[in-house]
Amino acid sequence: MSSSPADEARDFLDRHPHVDSIDLLISDLNGVLRGKRIPRNNLEKAFYDGVNLPASVFALDILGNTIEATGLGLLNGDSDRLCRPVAGTLMPSPWLREARQAQLLMTMTEADGTPFFADPRQVLDRVLQRFRRAGLTPMVAVEMEFSLVDRQRDPLGMIQPPCSPTTGERAAQSQLYSINELDEYAELLEEIHAAARTQRLPLDTALKECAPGQFEINLIHCDDALAACDSAVLLKRLIKGVALRHGFEATFMAKPYGQQAGNGTHVHISLLDEAENNVFAAEDGAPLGTPRMQHAVAGLLALMPASMALFAPNLNSFRRFQAGLYVPMAPTWGYDNRSVALRIPSGPNAARRIEHRVAGADVNPYLLLATLLGAIDHGMAQQLAPPPAITGNAYDQVVPSLTNSWCQALELLEQSEPLAEALGEDFLRVFLANRRAERDLALQAVSKLEYDWYLRHV
């Protein structure tokens, strides 16, 4: 007996009679979830027929303004496209209104069902098709850093770290890997894990990170890169929602505090063949893997400079790239070395993988994975060879070369033929227009620092 598209909806409504509304969510270029809220009696129709959203949802900047230069706005009448549910993502939102709300991820298509080129989820699927044709399956795990922030601003109107729910003292120290701080925020972290279990998000470990109020939560490795990114964007929403319930704000800004370590997104990647063997694992257990892993590393290194606009998508992103604050500053790699951009973790040979450490927490997960996998495919197709692996402190051995200029990053991306081929030229045109318009708007703002430094002295 064949299943109906609405079976998932009917089963969900039967099991959750208290749910009275559902948020239909789609990730824009910035990874911001946008969409519509529908009553429960419209859910089956959404599964049968989909829902319409304007294509200009992918023309929006961080302020929600339509960037007309993308060509997705009034140039085509701000026309609609069809959005279809992502199977398996219909879940309660337990932190909202006593769990009377639910959520469902959507993805955008043309009227005939073909992928819409500007949807980041479809961009990732486009790259994954190359691996499917080659009989390879990416195995990925995403690690996400975030900062808890006091909802009360300081006397200057700036953000400040939170006060401990246990001691009442404001966080002021790094306390990396502190179990005491995990205990102090245990109720919040436990609610995050409970909500993740409700939503079937595969959470792994939680740890205290370098900056005051900074934490990291990891997702378990997954052999479905699309599902891994779905989990990442939904986990961001969950963490923000639960934090508010506990009186905090959670931010995934790449650099909340200028003098502290920033928030990053680390991604672990390996490749499985059709027999589910890890093609990065050398038969002799060599820590630097197989020739295919070497090619993959070389591809990631080769395209890293041109990928910076995707790894660091906004003005604040580039403030994270400062010396001495645990962020890669050059295309480097090495074995079990946290000073490099690409780390080959230690561990069992069967789990041999690449950890990418460059992107900020403000990255769009779909575009991050699409870029990394596109670079891996490029390296393997061209059989590129990496330079020698770094041993010791890479910061002392390699001059910083990754750009910290938003303008230059966009120029390097525009000039990259391999990334245009992987992500799609039409998509890159939209992305570049969107990011350049936001940069132009950001340059119109004069900061407090500029008044403090220059108003009276120049």
N, C-alpha and C positions, 0 to 999 in steps of 0.2 A: 504494500500500500504506500503510495507516494505521499510525501509530506507537503503541506501547504506552506507558503511563505509566512503565513500568520500563525502557524502552530506555536512558534516561540512566544509570540505575543499572548495568545490565549492561555498557554501554560503559565506564563508569568503572572497574568492577571488573576488566574485561579489561585495561585500560591500567595499572592500579595493583595488581598482584597482591600487593605487599608490605603494602598497607593492611589492617589487621586490625580496626579499629574506626572508627566514625563518630559524631561529635557532632551531635545534632539540636538546633538552636539557635533560640530565639525571643526577641525583644526585649521586656523588660517596660517599665513606665511610665518607669523611670529610664534606659532604654537599656541595662540590664544584660542580657547574654545568659544565658538559663537554658535547661534542656532535659534531654535524656537522651543516654546513650552506648549505642550498639548494636553488636553484632558484625557483620562484613561480610555474613554469611549472612542477616541480617535486613533488609538494605538494600532489596532488591527489594520485600519485603512493605510496607516503609514507603512506597514509591512507589505501590504498588497500593492499599493500604488506609488510608494515613495512620497516625498514632500519636495516642494519647490523652494529653492533659495537662489538669490541672485548670484551670478558668477562673480560679481564685484566683492563678495566676501573675501576673495583672494587678492583684492586690490586695496584692502584696508591697511593703514599703518597702525602703530601701536595705540594711537588715540581714537581709532575707529573711523578715521576719515578716508574716503575713497580717493585713491591716487589715480587720476584720470590718465596719466601717462602710461599706465599699464595696458590701456586699451580695453579694460573689462568694465568700464563704467558707462557713462552716457554715450560714448562713441557707438556702442551697439544697443543703445536704448536701455541700459542697465537690465538686461534680459535675464530670465531665470534659467536654471539648469535643474535637473532632477537629482535628488539625493536619496540614496538607498541605505537601509540599515546594514551595519556591520554585524554579522552573525555572532552570537555569543557575548555581546556587550550590553545587553539589556539587563540592568542591575538596579537594586535599590540604592538610594543615596542616604545612608543612615544618619548622617550629620545634619540633614535638612528636615525641618518641620517634623520631628519625631518619625522620620523615615516614611513620610507620606509622599515623598517625591522619589522618582527614579530617573535614570538616564540611559541614553542609547546613542552610541556613536554612529555617525553617518559618513558616507563618502559620495562624492559628486560624479555624475556621469552626464554624457550627452543624452538626448532624447532616445537615441537608438541603443543605449546601454554601453557604448564605448566610453573608456575613461576620459574624464575631463582633465586636460593637460596641466592645469594650474593647481590641482588638488595635491598637496604634498604627499598624501597617502598613496595616490595614484602614481606620483613620481617615483616613490620607493618601489612600488609594484613593477614599474617599468624596468628598473634596474634588476629586480629579482628574477624577471623573466630570462635574463641572460644566464643566470646561474641554473635555473630550471632546465634550460636547453642543454647545458653542459653536464647535467646530472649531479649538480652540487647543491647542497642546502646550507646556508649560513646558520650557524649556532651563535646566538648573541645574548649578552647580559648587559643591562644598563645600570650604572651606579649614579645616583643623583644626590648632589649636595644642596642644602638650602639653609637659610638663616631665619631663626625666630627673632622677631622684632617687637619691642614694647609698643603698644598702641598709643602710648603717651609720648609725644615728641619732647626733645630736650628744650632748654630755654631759647635756643637759636632756631627752633623749628626743625631740627634735624632728627633722623632716626637714632635710636639707641638700643643696645642689647636688652634682653628681657631681664626681669627680676625672677629669681628662682621661686617656683611655687612652694618649695619646702622651707627655704631659709629667708626669703624676701630680699636677699642680696642681689644686686645687679651684676650680671656676668661681666667680667673685665679681663679674664685670662684665657689663654688658649685651651689648656687642659685636654689636649689631644688624647683620644681613647679613654677618657675618664669614665669609669663605671659609676662613680658618685654622681656625676651630672646626668647620666642616664637614669639613675635612681630618682634624682630630683624632678625630672620631667617624665617619670614613668607613666603617670596617668594619661598624659597626652600621647606618648608613644604607643601605649597599649591600645588607646582608642584608634590610632592610625592603623595598627595591625588588625584590630577587630573589624574596622570598616573595610580594610583590604580583603580580609577573609570573606566578608559578606559579598564583596564585588568580585571575588575570585581573582584578585590580583596577586601574582606569585611573589610576595615579599620574601626576602632572605634576611640579611643582617641589618642592624642599625648600629651606628657608632657616633661618638662625639668627634667632631672635626676640629680644625686648627683655630678658627676664629671664635670669639665669644658668641654664644648662642647658635653656633653652626653645627649642623648634624648631617649625616649621610645615611640614606636608606638605599639598599640594593635590591634589585629584582633578580630572581633566579633565572639562570640561562634557559633559553627557549629556542627551539628549532623552527620557529615561525617569526621572522623579522617583523612582519606587519603586526602580529599580535604583541610582540615585545614593545613596539612603539605605541600601540594602543594602550598598553598597560602604563607606559611612562607618562603619556599625556593625561590619563585618568588619575594616576597617582598624584600628579601635581595638583589637580583640582581637589582631590581628597585631602591632601596635606593642608592646603590653604583653608579648606572648610573646617576641618577638625581644629586647626590652630585658632581660628576665630572663636569657636565654642569654648576654648580654654583661655580666652582673653589676650591672645597674641596675634600678630600677623606673621605669616610665613612668606618669605620672598625667595625667588629663584634668580634675582638679579645676579649678574656675574661678579659685581664688585660693590656690595653695599657700603663697605667702609674702606676709605682710601689707604689706610695703613695696615690693614689686616688681609689675610689670605682670602681670595675670592671663592665663589661657588663654581664648581665644574661639573661636567657630565663625562664620565669615563665609560667607554664601551669595550667589552671583551668580545672578540670575534674568532671563531674557527670555522672550518668548512667540512661538511660530511659528504662522502660519496654515496652512491646508491645503496651500498651495503652498510651504510652508517658508520664507516670508518673515518676517523679524523685525518684528512689529507695533510694536515700540518705536523702530524706526529711521525717522526723518523723511526724507522724500524730499530735502529741501534740506540734509540732514546736520546739522541743528541739534543741538547737544550735549545739550540737555535733552529731546530725543526728541519723540514724537508725543503727541496728546491722550490716547491710551490709556495711554501711559506715565505721563503726568501724573496720570491717574485712579488708576493703580496705586500711584504714590508717595503720593498723598493717602490711599488706603485703608490702606496700611501705617502712615502717620503717625497716622491716626485711631484705629486699633486697637492701636497700640503700647503705650499705658499699660495696657490691659486684657490684653495678651499677656505681661506681664512674668513672671507665674507659670509660663509655659511656657518663656520664654527663660532664666529663672533659677529652676530647679526645686527648689533645696534651700538649706539654711542657708548653706553656704559660697558659693553663687552670688552672694549679695548683697554679699559683701565685695569683689567685683571692681569695684563701682561707686563708685570713688573719684576725686576730681578729680586731673587731671594725670597719669593713668596710661593714657591712650589708650583710654578706653572711653566710648561715648556716654552722656550723662546727661540728654538731652532729645530729643523727636521732632524731628529736624532733617534737612535734605537739602541736597545741593549737587553741583556738577560737579567731579570730580577733587579731592575734598576729604576728607582722612582724619580730620577733626575732627567729622564729622557722623555721624548714625545710618544714613542712606541715602546712599551715594556712587554717583554716576553716573561710572564710570571713563571715562577718555579712551581713544582707540583708534579703529579703523575704525567707520564708521557702521553697517555691517551687524552689528556685534557690540554695538550699544547695549544696555545692561543696567543693572539695579539691584543694587548690592552692599549687603546687609543686614549690619550690623556690631555688633548689640546682644547676641546670644546668647552664653552661655558655652560652653566646651568640654564641660561636663557635661550639655548638653542632649540630649534624645532626638531624633535626626535626623528621624525620621518625624513627630513632633509639631511640630518646628520648621518643616519644609516645609509641613505641613498648615496651620499657623497663618499662615505668610507667604502661601501661595496663597489661603487663605480671605480674608485681608485685601485682597489684590490683586483678587479677584473682587468683594468688597464695594465697593471703590473704583470699579471699572469699571461695576458694575451701577448704582450711585448717581451715577455721573459726578461724583465729588467733585473738587474743585480744591485743589491744594496751596498753601501759603503761598509767598512768594518764596524762591528758593534762597539758601542762605547762601554768601557769599564771605568768605574770610579765616577766622580762627580762631573756630569756633562756640563754643568754651568761654568765650571772652571776651565773646560777644554774647548768649548765651541762658542764662537761669537754669535750673539743673538742676530737672527736674520729673518724671522717671521715678522711681517709688518705689524706695527701697532697703529697704522693709519687706516681709518675707515675708507677714505677716498681711494687709497692705493689698493686696498683689498678688493674693492669693487672693480677696479680697473684690471687687476690680475685675473679675477673670475671671468670678466668679459672676454679676455684674451685666450682663455683655456679651451682649446678644441676638444680634449678628452672629456672635460666636464660637460660641455655643451652636448656632446654625443650621448653621454650617460643620462643626464637629467632632462635633456630636450631643449632645443634652442628657443622654442616658444616659451617654455617655463622660465628659462634664464632671463629672457627679455622682460617678463612680468616681474620677476624677483628684483632685477637690477633697477628697474624703474621705481618700484616700491621703496627699495632701500635708499636710493638716491634722493627721492622726494623727502623721506624722513630725515635724512642727513641735512638737506637744505633747511628744513624747518628747525632742526636742532641748532644749527649755526646762527639762527636769529635770536636765540636766547643768550642773555648776558648773565653770567654766574655771579654769585656773591663774592667768590674769590677774586674775580676781575675788578669789582668795585673796591675790595679791600686792598689789592695790590696797586691798582693803577689810577683810581679816581683822583687822589690828591698828589700823586707823585710823578705824573707824566704830563 
